[in-house]
């Protein structure tokens, strides 16, 4: 239901744009638009009420009404976008311009009047349904209180616990440490991790084993929507059951807190605060226990890393079970032994365990499901395949879903939208942050996309996506630039995505990912994802299904794609492997007038089609990794003359390019981000791109590296530049001495080449906005004045320095580099000014 809210939030600003924009609308037409705007605002208010209700508590009729609104909002947005595009045609340069403009004004008003009338008719029908369903006052059905699905973890036998010995030993040591300090920070340990990893199980095991070593103890669960007074009363009851068995119901929060504080004064206690979701809940509960003395300890469990860090003290991040522990837990549940799996089931067992990803809840749930099945590989293989697109109904499976759904239900609507956007990716797919954020930006316009990068971080902190590092970094700046989605979370969002009609995904076997738990009217496909799918769209009915598709993503080798002429309102076209295509496969590309994002991965043709110039709405073009089939080497791609017509192009991500005769890259004045291989012509033109915010130049040969002097001249003209990355892909070290850089730089990466002297431009007056710096220096030791200048950079948050070791012919970066820098810092008198808040990588 949150998707309908998000869709409406993107629509309302567009209606406002029609009213104030340059569309020369008559007063009557403006009045119709204002009336439509009022009606849609009323719907939006009702949708917000629906969005605040948990999905499983929504009345069925309300779900159906919200789905009608979502479909209607998509159709309205498509109609308005199409109208706005058509009405912004170029004025004809003739002597009859005034007459023509009057005719165009009449035509425009006539067209928009027809569009608005049709929309209002549909809106009235949906509004009537809202009145019939009494959505405003009856969004939710009576709440049924479910048994907490985590309760079983509290009573699990110690002999059943697998894989917790190591974390238990480590945490026990920390919990029993007592040095006489009364500092709160040393008394709190937070256990953080993904739902189902066993946080409650671990905390309870520690609690049961250690509570006898403390004077008093309590274990309380907070949950998603806590009743704080009830929790505080529970603490009192556990501390002294006899004294507080009849607590005065009139006691308010402050009285309860005071009673707990009085009781715990001068006592050594152990307190477990389990399942904390939000900061305010912890902030209230901690008032009762924060004066922990005499070695008292507080254990907090949470799925949210931000909450764990907010609680203070130590943070212990739960890890998935190892392969051996996963296998042992699985076999113990099914075969009642640690490792007694029949040989004919070993293969499918390994596949199942891979999908469970070391999450104990997933392993136990799947094992319970298999325990009721015949022990043969065919039956088990059916279960393995079902994990990919809708687990069968089963009480244990339902319990697992409820636990995962708690995390989803806690998300605000914009984070739910972002998470559902990831449902289009295949299992185990590495998801690059830059690409997925751009796709969401173009597909999910408006309010939900203003802080997309922070949303990505929030999903990581909530343990809903898994951060990936190492070779997946595009920039080594201490941030996460790629992620994966755990199979069980993918299963959940696939199901929710189908129910919300958000993404339609077809797998390689032709099956649709996810399954809908209720049936409404036949839905239109809005976002399509194909995974090595050979699904045919030759029939008229199939093509009609595509007419409303806003985004299409194809994973796996693309030999053919549905005819582009079928996509009337497409905004995003993402083809991950075009190595089997030629430019003829992109016939009718010019029909995609609303297209904003185009990615052609492994593009094998030697030139872009001439029709690309007709993509008048295109904002992002990504052709990185262009290469011939079965070749690792990239090849040049010719940009046709029509490329210059892309007046809205903001981002160009490419490799080796060749510009058509007469085509000047410097004429692409709208460009704000550019990733490209260096050529003499490209370097010369870059200085004319004065709107550039991000520039990444790759020197792919010794010959192109000779252009380093020219690049300095061009860069100095880019006064708006914020992000500069100079790389070389050749196997030699080179000197690059930048004499000057733009003063507004925020991030600078030059770690493939070295500078012979400490740059003069590293000072607070030149680089007051610099947050990230990664450079190589061609000398062995840092001087105190170098560190002084680094310490004075007011915005610096990430610093990576590499120093040269050895003689002039021995450029041994790394090795003892870390020790050298640490030694310099040890003797540096002002290191306190440099280090706070700065992540130093050596």
N, C-alpha and C positions, 0 to 999 in steps of 0.2 A: 504494500500500500504506500510505502514511502517513495516508491518510484513515481507514482502518480503525483505526489506532492512535488518532487523534484522537477518533473516534466512541466508542471504548471508554473513553477518558479522561473523557468527559462522563458516561458511564453509571455507572461505579463509585461516584462520590459520591452518586448518587441512591439506589443500593441502601443505602448507609450512612444516608441520610436516612430511609429506610423503617424501619430498625432503631431509630433514636433519636427519630423523629418522633412526632407525636401520633396514631398510627393504631391504637393499642390492639390490637396483634397478639399472638396467643397464642404461648407458648413454642415450640410445634412449628412454627408458621409462620416464626418468627424463625430457627429452626434451618435451615429450607429456604432462606431468603434468604442466611444465612451460607454455606451449602454452595455456592449459586449464585455468591456473591461470590468464593469461593476458586477455583472453576473458571474464572471470567472473568479473574481475576488471572493465572492460568496462561496463558490465551490471550493476554493483554496482553503478558506477557513474551516469548512467541513472536513476537508481532507487532513488538515492538521490534527483535528480531533481523532480521526481514524488512525493517523500515523502514531499517535501517542499510546495506542492500544496494542498489546501483544497480538501477533498474528493468530495464534491458536485461541485467542479469546474473542476474535471478531465474529460477528454474526455473518452467516453465509450470504445473506442478501446485501450486506454492506460491502463485502468483498467483491460481489458482482458489480455493484454500483461504482466502486472505486476503479474497477477495471475498465468500465465504460468511460469514465472520466479520463483515464490515462490514454486510451485509444483516441478519444476526442482531442485531447491536448496535442498529441502527435500530429493528427490530421490538420488541426488549425495551424500549428507551427509550419508544417510543410507548405500549406496554402499561402501563408504570409511570406515565407522565405522566397517562394517561387514568384509571387507578385512583386516583392521588393526588387528582386533581381531583374525581372522583365521591365519594370518601370524606370530602371536606371540606365536606359539605353543612351547612346551618344547623340547629342543634338546634331541634326544635319546642317551642314554649312552651305545654305542656299539663300536666295533672296526672299524665299517664302517662309523664312524661319518663324516669324511671328504667327502666321497662319497655321503652320505645322505644329507649333507649340500649343496653340489653342485646341487644335484637333487632338493632340496627344493628351492634353489635360482632360478633355471630355472623355476620351477613351479610357484614361486611367481611372477617373471617377466612376465610370460605368462598370469597369472590371471589378474594382474593389467593392462597389455596392453589391454586385452579384456574389462575390466571395463572402462578404459579411452576412448577407441575407441567408445564404446556405448554412453558414456557421451558426447563426442565431437559431435557425430551425432545429439544428442538432442539439444545441445547448439547452433549448427549452425542453426537448424530449428527455435529456439526461436530468434536468432539474426536476421534472415531474416524477422521475423515478426516485430521486432523492426524497421528495415529499412522501411518496408511497412507502419508502423504506424507513422513514423517520430517522435518517442518518445522524442528524445533529444531536438528538437526545438519546439515541439508542445504539451507539457505535459498538458497544461491547455486549456480549451475552453474559449471563451470570457466571462469575468466576468460580471455577472448580479448583480447589487447592490440591495440587499433586504432591505425592510423596517426594521428598528431596532425593533425586537419583544418586547423590553422593553418599547417602546414609550408609550404604553397604560397606564403604571403605572404613567406616568407624569400627566395624565389628569383624573385619577380616582377620583370620588367624595368622600369627606370626610366621608359621610354616608355609603359608600360601604366598608370602611376599617374595617377589623375585626382583633382583637388581637394585635394592635399596641399601644394601650393606655399606657400600662405599660412601654415598652421601650421608648415610646415618652416622657413620664413624666420624666423618669430617665435621658434621654439625654438632654431634655430641661433644666433641673436643671444644668447640667454640662456645657451646652453651654452659659447659662446666668451668670455663675459665673465670677466675675472679681475682682481680689484683687490688681490691679495695677501692677502686674508682667508683664514683657515684654518677659518672657521666651517662646520660641517657643513650648517647650514640652507641656505646659499647654493649648495651643491654637488649638491643633489638636485632633480630635476624628475620629478613623477609625471604620467603621461598616463592619464586615467580616462575611461571611457565604456562604452556598451552593447556587448554582444558583436556582432562583425561590423562595427563602425564603422571599423576599420582601425588600431587602436592598434599592433598588432605591425608592420603595414606601415609606418606612420610612424616607429616607433622603429628599425626595420631600415634604412630609407632614411637617417635621420640617422646611424646607426651606420656605414653603408658610406661615406658622404660625409665624415665627420669623423674616422674612426679614425686616419687618417694624421697628424693633428695632435697625437696623443698618443703617449707612450712605449710604453704597453701598453694592451690593450683586450680585452674579452670580452663575449659575448652568451649568456645562459643563460635557459632557460624553466623556470618553477617548477611551474606547473599546479596542479590541484585537490588532489591527494594526493601531495605531493612526497617524493622520497627526498633528504633534505638532503645526506647525505654524497656521493651521486652528483653532485649539483649543484656542491658544493664541489670535487670532483675534476675536474669539467668546466671550472670556472674555472681551476684550476691548469694543466690541459692546454692551454687556450687561451693562457694567459700565457707558457708556455714548453713547447712540445710535446716538444722534445728531452729536457729535464731531467725532465719528469714523465710521460713516455710509459709508464713502468712503476711506477705508484704502488703503494706497499705497501698491500695490501688490509686490513691490520690497523690502519691509521691510523684513529683515532676523530675525532669532530667537532672537538674542541679542537685536535688536531694539525693537521688540515686548515686550520682557521681561522688558526692561528699561521703556517703555511707561506705562506698567501696574504698575510697582513699583512707578513711579512718581505720577500716579493718586491716588494710595492707600496710599501714604505717609500722615500721620496725619489724616487718616480716619479710622473709626471703620467699618469693613466690615465682611460679611458672605459669604463664598465661599464653594460650594459643588463640589468636584471633583469625579464624579461618574464613577464606572466601571473601576478601575485601575487594569491592569493585570500584569504589569511588573515594576520592580524598575526603569529602565532608564527613562520611561515615567514620573513617579512621580518626579524623580530627576531633570528633566528639568522644569516641571511645577512649582515645589515648589520654584524655583529661583525667580519667579514672585510674589509669595505671602508669602514667608517665613518670611518677616519682619512684621508679624502681631502684631499690638500694640493696645492699648486702648480697650482691650477686644475683639479684632477681633477673629473670629473662622473659622476653616477650617474643613469640613466634608469630609472624604474619604470613598468610598465604594469599596470593593474588595472581590473576592472569595478566595484570597490567603492570609493566615495568615502571611506568611513571608513578603509580601508586606506591610501589615498593621503594623507589628512591625517595619519594615524599615522606615515607614513614621514618626514614633515617636508619642509621646503623648499617649492618652488613646486608648484602643482597646475594642470595644463592640462586643461580639459574638452573632449573631442572633440565636435564638432558634426556633425550629418548633412550630407551633400552638398547644395549648392544645387540648384535645379531644373535650371539649365543644366549643372552638372557631372554630375548624375544622368543627364540625357539624353545627354551626351557619352560617359559610361562605358558606358551601355546600347548606344548605336549602335556604339561601337568594338568591343564584344564580338560583336555580331551581324553588322554590315555592314562591319566593318574600316575604318570611317571615323568622324570625329567627329560628323557630322550628315548622314546620308544615308538617313533613314527615308522609305519610300514614303508618298505622300499618303494612301493608303487604310488605312495602319496607324497614322497619327499619333494618331487619337482613342483607340484601344485602348491604344497605347503610353503615353499620358498617364495613363490609368486605372491601368495596371500600375505605373508609376513612383510614382503617389500611394500605392499600397499598400506599395511598397518603402520609402517614407518617408525617402529619402536615405541608407539604410544600404548601403554598398558591397557587402557580402556578399550581401544580398538581391537587389540589382540584378544582380550577376554570376551568381548562382545561377539567377535567373529568365531571364536572357539565355541562359545555357547550355541551359536547358530549351527555350526557344523556338527555339534554333538547330537543333534536331532536328525541328522542326515545319514543315509547309508554310507559306509566307509569305502567308497570307491572313487577313483580319480575323476570320473565323468560328473558325478554329483558335486564334488568339491570344486571342479572347474567352473560349474555353473555359478556357484557362490562367488568365486574369484571374479568372474566376468560381471556379476551383478553389482559388485562394489563400484564399478566404473560409471554406471548410469542408473542407480536407484536400487538400494538394498531392499530385499523382500521384507514384507511386514513380519515383525518378530518382536516380542517384548523386550529382549535384550538390545536389539537394534534400536528400538524406540527410545530406550533409556539413554543410549549413546547420543542419539539425535537431540534429545532434550538437553543434555549437557552442552553439546556444541551450540545448540540454538540459544542458550543463555547468553553466550558471547555475542551472537548476532543481534539478539533483541536489545542488548545494551547499547548498540551503536546508534548515534544520531543518523538521520536519514541520509546525509551526504556521504557518510562513511559506508553505510549499507550499499549505496549506489556504486561507490568505488570498489567495494569487495565483490559485488555481483558482476562488475565489469571483468573481473579476472576469471569468471566461469567459462569464458570462451577459449581459454588456453588448455592444451592437452596435459595429461598427467606427466609429472616430472619435467615440465617445460621450464627452462630458465627464462624468467620474465625480466627484461631490462626496464628499469624505472623510467628512463627518458622516453622510451617508445610508448609505454603504456600510459604515461601521464599525458603525452601529446594526443594520443587517440581519444582518451577520455575528455580532454579539453575540447576537441573538435566535435565529439559526439554528444557530450553532456554540457552544453553551453550554459552560461549564466552563473547564478549564485553558487552552485555546488562545485565550481571549478576554480574559484579564486585562490584557494590555498591547497592545490592538489598535492604538492610536494610534502606539506606537513601532514596531509591525510595518509600518505604512504607510510610515514614514520609512525603515525598513531596506530595503524594496523599492525606494524611490527611490535610496538610496545604492548599491544593487546594480545600478542602471541597468535594472531590469526594468519599472518604470512611469515615465512621463514626467510630471514636475511641471508644472502649469499655474498661471499667475499672472494679474495684471491684474484684469479685470472679474470673474474667477471667485472672487475672495476674498469670503467672507461677512464676515470680520473682517480688518482690515488690521493684522496683528500680526507680520508677518515670517515667518509659517509658510506652508507649502503647504497649501491647502485643497481642491485639486482635482487630478485627474490624467487622463491618457489612457494606453491600452495600445497599444503599437506593433503594427501589423497582424501582423507576423511572430511576435511573442510571443503575440498573441491566437490565431493559428493553432496554435501549439504547445500552449497551455493548453486550447484547444478539444479537441484530440486527446486530451490527457492526461485531461481531464475526462470524456470519453466512456469511456476505458479504466477510469477509477476509478469510473465511474457516479456522478459527483458532480453535474453539471448536465446536463440535457437541453435543448438549445436548438433551436428551429425557426425558420428564416429565413422571409422574406416569400414565397419561392417554394416553401415547404413542405419544403425540404430540411433535414436535421438537420446542425447544425454539428459538424465533427470526424468522424473515422471510427475505429472500433475496429480494432486490428491483430490481435486475437484474439477468439474467441467462447467465451463461457461460457454458463451458464444464462440464460434470459430474465430480464432485470433489471426491477425495479420502478422507476418514476420517483420520485425523492426531491426533486429541485429542477427546476422547469420555468421556462424563459424563452422567451417568444414575441416575435418581432420582426415587427410588422405582419403577424402570421400569421393566416390564416383557417382554420386547422386545426379540423376539427369534432370534438367530443367527444359526439356524440349517441348513438353506439352503446353498448351495455352493456359491451363489452370496453374501449372507450376510457375509460368512466367508472371501471371497475375499475382502470385504469392510474393514475388520479388519486387513488385512495383512500389511498395512502401518501405523497403529495406533502407535503413539509414547507415548501416555499417556492415561490411563484409570482410571477414578474415579467413584466409585459407592457409593451413599449415600442411607441410609436406609438399612434394614436388607437384607443380601445377602444369599439367599438359594442356588443359583447357579450362575455361571458366565460363560460368553462365553468361549469356550475351549481355554486354554492358548496356545495350539499348533497353533492357528490362528494368534498369534501376533509375527511376525517375527522380528520387529525392536522396540519393546516396551522398553521405558526407565523408565517410572513411572507407578507403580501399587498401587493404593490407595483404599483400601476397608475399609470403615468406620465402618461397623458392620458385623463381621464375626461370630456372636454368633450362627447362624444357620448352620455353615459349620463345616466339620471335615477336617483332613489333606488330605483325598482323593480328596477333591474338588481342591486341588492344584496339581493334577497330571499334568505332563508336565511342571512343574515349571522350570525344567532344560533346556527347550527350549528357555528360555528368556535370551539369552547370553549377550544382550546389556542392561539388566535391571540395573538401577542405584539406584532407590528409591523404597522401598517396605514398605507399611504400612498395617498392619493387625489389625484393631481396634476391640476390644472386642473379641479377638481370643479365641475360646472355646476349641480347641484341647489341649491335654496335652503335645504335643511335636511338634517341627517343623519337616517337612519332610526331609528325608535324602538328597533329591535332591537339597536342598537349597545350598549345597556346590558347585554346578555347576554354580552358578550365579557369574561368574568370573569378571563381571563388577560392581557388587553391591557395592555401597558406603554408603548407608543409610538403616538401618533396624529399623523399629519402630513397636514394639508390646506392647506398653504401654496399660494398661487397660485390659489385658487378664483376662477373667472371664467366668464362666459357664453361660448358658442361665438362665435368671431370677434371677441371683445372683449378689449382690453388692460386694461380696468379691472376691478379685483377687486370682488366683491360679498359681501354679508354671508351667512353661513351660520348657520342656526338650530340651536342645540344643544338637543335634547329633554330633558325631565325625567329620562328614564332614564339620561342621561349621568352623573349623580351616583353611579350604581351601579358605576362603573369604579373600584373600590377599589384596584386594583394599578397604575393609570395613573401612570407616573413622568414622562413627557415629552409635552407638548402643543405642537405647532408649528402655528400657525394665523395667519390674517390678520385680516380683519374678522369678528367673531362677534356673534351675538345670542343671549342666554340666554333660555330659555323662562321664562314667568311662574313665579316661585317657585324657579327654579334659581339656586343661589349658587355661584359659582366658588370662593369661600373654603371650601366644604365638601370640595373635592378635596384633602384633607389629604396624600395620598401624593405629590403633584406635587413633582418636584425640578428640572425644567427647563420653562420657559415662554417661548414666542415668540408675541407677540400684538400686534394693533393696539390703541391706547389708546381706551377709551371710559370715560365717567364710572363706570359700574357695574364695569367690569373693574379700574380703578385703585383703587376703593374696596375691592374684595375681595382684592387682591393681598396686602395686609398680613396676611391670615389664613393665607397659605400658608407657614407657618413652616419647612417642610422644603425650600424652594426653594434650589437651589445655583446655577442659571443663570437669569437674567432678561433678556430682550430686548424692549423696548417700542418700538413704532413709532408716532410721531405723524404721522398721514396728512393732517391739515388744520390750519388756523390755529385752528379751534374746539377741536380736541382738545389742541392745544399749551397752551391755557389751563389744562389740568389739571396742568401741571408742578409746581405747588405741592403738589397732593394726592399726587403720586407720591413726593415727598420724605418725607412722613409715613409712607406705606406702606413704603418701602424701609428706613427706620430700624428697623422691626419685624422685618426679615428677618435674624436674627442668624447664620444658616447660609449666607448668600449669598456665593458665591465669584466669580461672573462677572456683571458688569452692563454692559449695552449700551443706551444711549438714543439713538434715531435719529429724525430727522424727514424725511419725504418731501415736504415743501413747499418752494417756491422762495423762501424768505426766511430771513434770519439772525435768531436769537432769543437772548435772554439766558436762561441757566439757572444759577442760583447754588445749588449744593448746599451746604447748611450742615453736613451730616454724612453719612458713608457707613458701612456695616458694617465693623467692624475686621478681619474675616476675608477681605476682598476679595483676590482674586488677579489678576483682570483687569478693567480699567475702560475703557470706550470711550464718549466723549462728544464726537465730532468733527463733529457736525452743528449744534451750538449752542455759544455761547461763554460764558465766565465773565468777569465784569468785573474780578475780583480774583483773585490767586493763592490757590487754596483753602487754608484753614487746616488742613484734615485731611491735607494732604500732609506727613507727617512720620513718622519711624521708629516712634514709639510707637503711632500709629494704624494704619499700613499696613505692618506688618512682613512680611506674606506677599505683598505686591503684586509680581507679576512683569511685568505688561504695563500700560502707561498710554498712552492716546491722548486728548488734550484740545485744545480751542481756548481761547486766552486773549485777552481783549478789550483788550489793550494792546500797545504797539509794542516794548518792550524788556524783556529778562529782567534781573532784578537778581541780584547776587551771592548774597543770602540765599535766593532762589528755587532757585538751583543747589545751594546748600548742602543744602537740604532734600531735593532730588532725590538728591543724592549719598549721603545718609544712609539711603535706603531699602535695606535689606540684601538683598532678594530681586529687585530690579528687573533685568529682562533685555531689555525692549523699551520704548523711549520714543519717542512721536511727539508733538511740540509744534507747534502752528500759532499764530502771532501775528498780531494785526490790524495792517494797514498803512494809513496815511492817517487821515483825520478820523473823527468819529463817524458820519457818513453814508456813509463809504466803507470797508466791511468787506472789504478786498481781501486775503483769506487766500491764502498762496502767494506767487508772484512772488519778491520779494527775501527772503522768509521764511527760506530756508536760509542766505543770507548773514548775516542779522541774528543768527541763533542761533549760526552758526559764529564770528561776531565776538565774541559774548558768551562763548563757550567759550574763545576765544583769550586773552581777558583774565582768564579765571576762574582764580584761583590754585590751586584744588583740583580741577582737571579730571581729574587722575589717579584721584581717588576716584570720579568719576562714570562715566568711560568704559569701564574694563576690564569685559568680559563683557556690556556693554549695547549692543544694537543701536539706534542713534539714527537715527530717520527725521525729516527736517525738511521 
